[in-house]
Amino acid sequence: MFKIIPMMLIAIGVYIGVQYDDEIIDLFGQNTIDQIEEAVEDSKDNILDKLKDINE
């Protein structure tokens, strides 16, 4: 009985995460993958700017 309760809670959490993925993203902001992509692009731009400054 005590082993079934944690499994049920995990199953319910996964179900909610899959079914309401879009609503959760809208509630808490951007998707983390989008944030990572933006951070990588920003860092590339910063590195290119620093290299241009060094070459001048």
Protein Blocks (a to p, Z undefined) as FASTA:
>chain_A
ZZmmmmmmmmmmmmmmmmmmmmmmmmnopafklmmmmmmmmmmmmmmmmmmmmmZZ
